[in-house]
Every structure is written in C-alpha cells, then in structure tokens.
C-alpha cells in the first residue's frame, strides 16, 4: 500500500510508522514493578537481540541512559523517564537509518541480590564509590529493526517549462543529489541532497531558487521509498552591474580587478567562489558575501528573465599578521617557522613579508615585497631576498639570492613571468668547495586547464622554466643555463553527469638539462637530482642519479622522469590509487630513458577527501635496490608519504 507524504520526509516517515505500529512502553509486565525507591539508583542497560554495525553505534551513541550513567537517578520515576526518552530516541534513530517498521520495547526489572548487597553496605556505614556498586535495576531494550527500506526512485520537480524538466534523466538526478536508486535510506543524506540541489541551480543562473523539503512515497510491500524534491526555480538572472561595500583601507579597484563576472553574464555561483578565492588568498579580505538584487522593472516576462545587481559586502582582514609553526618528517626531523606579513601596505594589496624557517636540512630567511596590478589587473611586480643554509646528502653550504620578477596572467589558465636575480653561493661537496657569483634571467610560462588545484580530475598542466646565468664559476667567468619542462595530463575514465571524475588516469613527464661547457664546474645546487615526494616516490630524496663510492649523490646534467597513476574514488570521502614511476638522472647533455641509469618504482595509496583537499597516504616500492661497494643495500625497501593534495 502506497501513501504519499506532503511534508518533510523525516516527519512524514515517522508519522507513517506511527500509523502502522503499536507504540508501547512494554509488551510484558509493568516496567515499574518492584523497583527500589532509593536515592542514587545504579543501573545496567542491555539490548536484545544484540545490535551490530552502524545501527549499534548510532543507538548507543544516542542513548541518554548510557550517556548519563555516571549521574545516577534519584528515583524510579527519574530512571523510567530516561528509559522512555531513550525509547523515543531509538525510534528516531531507526527511521533515520531507513528502518521504518522497526519496534522498540523496554522492560525495567530489579536485582534482588544487588539490592540486599546495597542495603547491607548502607546499614554498616561502609563507603563505596558509585562505580563499584552493583546495579539495583536493569533496563532491557528489545529492538527489532525489521527490514531496511531502500530508495526506489528519485526525482526533482521543477517548473513544467524549465529546460531542466525537459532534459532530466535519472542519472543526472542521481549525480546532483548524490544518491543512487537501490541504496539504503538515510534521512540525513536527504538533507544533504537538498543543499546539493540548491547549489546546482545556483550555478545554472537561478539565484532565487527555493528547494522544498523532500517528499516521500513509502511502499511497505517492496520496502522502498520514492523521494521527490520540489524545486521552485523562479527567475533566470542576468548580471546588470556590481556594487561593493565595506572597504575602508583597501582601494575599490583592487577588488574590482579580481571580480570574475562581467555585465551581461548569467548569474553563476561558481564565479562568486572564484572571486572569493582570489580575494581571500590575497590576504586582504577575511569575509566576502554576495547577493543578487533584482533591478526594478527589468524583468522579461516572455523569457522569465530578471536583471540583477551583484551586491558585494566585503570584510577587510587585519593587514598585519605574525605567526609561527612547526613540522616533523623522517628526512628532516623537527622543523619550525616564524613569519610576519603586512598585506596592504599602501591600500592596494601590497605585500611586505619576512620569514625564518629552520630544520635539519636547511635554515632559510626570506624578505619579500609584492606590488599587485602594475601595468594591468593582477599583474604583479615582486622583489625578494633569500638567505639559505643547506645540509643535504649531496652538498652543504650557504646561498644568498636577491631578485625581482614581473608576472603577467595572460588568461586565467596562462601565466608568464620574467625577472632578474643575483645568486652568490659558497658550497661544499665531494671534498671540493664551489664558489659562484651569478646573474640570472629566469623566465617561467605555465598553462593550467585542470579543474582543481589539489585534486585535478581533468585538464592539462604545462610548465617551462629557463634561466640563463652569467658570472663567476669558481675562479673563472662562465655561463650556465638551466631549463626544465613538465607536462601533467588528467584523463577522466569514468565521470558523473556533473563532470566529476570518479576514475581518473593521471600522468606526468618531466625533462631538464644544463648547458655548460665543463659540467664539473656546475655548483651542486644547480644540478639535477631525483627521488622523493615530488619525483619518483620509490627512492628517497636526491638518491636517483650518479653516486660516489660512499653513496653521496653527485647530481646530474640532465633529468627525465615520468609516471602514471590510476585514481579511483570509492566513496564520498575515500579514494584509492596505484602508480608506476621512472626516473633517470645522468651526466649526459640530453635526458635519456631505457638505460641502466633508469630506476623504476611502483606503489599504492589511500586518499581521504577532507573539506580542504585530499589527504594522501602513499607507500612506494623500488624495483631495484642498489648495493654499495661493501654489498650493503643503498635503497630502503619502501618509502612512505603523508601530505595534502595529489602527488601531481
């Protein structure tokens, strides 16, 4: 028998159950019989039959009797009130989990032996802690969940004339709400689905959309629930202008230069999020709220279109920030960082910063000053000075770098920068001192069409970095050029109707080379090394490439790396990955693969998708574990990594 529900699914499913089941305090004897009228009644709670799985967790977590056991009730009535309240709560938990025909019954009984034991202690004035008292009463719950209901169908009801109504499919509906036909009912997920539906239409041009409470048709014979989400789209919106409020220290032009929507564009919540991200990451705005305000007498009734003003309310962040942090890794040990920033020096988002960082591997001090919107919106002129002291497996020493760069975002997906720098270093490696004083002109070009910075599922990333250097290499003048190119491709093998990748094949390739007449004159910090978190993961940091007799990395003139990773999202929060990678670092001019210098590795990983990005757990295994001259293994049998974001 089907009955259609017009109110919220939560309330109506409860009502549907109440009309089909007998609510009783007990089906056996009077639960109040023979309970002792004693202050501080200790009690036990039991469940029959024994609960298991997520239902057991939810039931016990919600129980007032279990949660308040340390505060013993003063009377039988107080104890029974707790039990009756738990009975109501347990019904609610059953309905939340899709057990609409479940029953909850309880029976209260006394424990005579425990009672006499308690009386004897009282009469002899013996002290006993509440935790050591035997129960004077036991509340026995009999919970019969019955059969779990499953989702029998899902629909989104919009205006009959809407484009969505004409093109709606079950697959699209499932992907929007995040539910599938046939899965067990969980009312909590239906509330989440309601928010997802609203977000979907906010990105399709409907700022005034209203999503009603889910309605349900319960089929007791098939044990299914048909869910309908009523949606009132109201008017489609076209942007007619922008109004900004809340600025006092920041120039309005700075905010306008980072707004991604334009007059005449359809309303799109994604553009609001893009703009918000640009402003929040500039550290000048702490909060950013946008509302679409209808323009009077601008609606087009023939197309149900409304022109709107984007009303921006911004909250400025405190310009000065001071902070500190610490970290730990097996390769670097304990490290720490302190910093100071001024993020709005003259009112246009100018950034002045200073930081100190220290770890086992390096000590680093940096001072920087960035001037945004120079020569165009989001063009940035940057100055920086870096003092660096390093102690790695390959070399140790000090480097001082000062420079300036100018970054131009040609498009949202294409950025270039060019600069000039002065680099002076005093390094020690392989029993040799390397002193250099070089002037460089770095050029960087990057294209990024990927859909997500930390978790890309489609698109391409290309980058090229080239820096020619002139100056002192040891005792002589010399010239050195260092270039690298990288490509990363993300191919969605399986995705839903919203374009979200659930099975992604990600691949990368990297090549780099040094141009110098005498490679032995190359400073160690300008050479190429392989291995580690940002290279082939099966080998430790800097350990891919030529090694001396004591297994110290010598660095290479060229590098070639490539890898592929298959990423599968198995649930809303969990993903799995398997990967294969290779790398070759040699003293030859051109990168090479397929020779004895190429090392291979593979591994597996787990991804936990948090609110700020995937947390990555990877373990990688080398195909070849090299030996030193004494026969001892150079390479560990595995490498383990934990970090935020995908590997590439």
Buried (B, 14 or more C-beta within 10 A) or exposed (E): EEBEBEEBBBEBBBEBBEEEBEEEBBEEEEBEEEBBEBEEBBBBBEBEEEBEEEBEEBBBEBBBBEEEBEEBBEBBEEBBEBBBEBBEBBBBBBBBBBBBBBBBBBBBBBBEEBBEBBEEBEEEEEEEEEEEBBBBBBBBBBBEBBEBBBBBBBBBBBEEEBEBBEEBEEEBBBBBBBBEBEEBBBBEBBBEBBEBBBBBBBBBBBBBBEBBBBBBBBBBEEBBBBBBBBBBBBBBBBBBEBEBEBBEEBBEEBBEBBBBBEEEBBBBBEBBBBBBBBBBEBBBBEEBEBEBEBBEEEBEEEEBBBBBBBBBEBEBBEBEEEEEEEEEBEBBEEBEBEBBBBBBBEBBBBBBBBBBBBBEBBBBBBBBBBBBBBEEEBBBBBBBBBBBBBEBBBBBBBBBBBBEBBBBBEEEBBBBBBBEBBBBBBBBBBEEEBBBBBBBBBBBBBBBBBBBEBBBBBBBBBBBBBBBBBBBBBEEEBEBBBBBBBBBBBBBEEBBEEEBBBBBBBBBBBBBBBBBEEBEBBBBBBBBBBBBBEBBBBBBBBBBBBBEEEBBBBBBBBBBBBBBBBBBBEEEEEBEBEBBBBBBBBBBEEBBBEEEBBBBBBBEBBBEBEEEBBBBBBBBBBEBEBEEEEEEEBBBEEBEBEBEBBBB
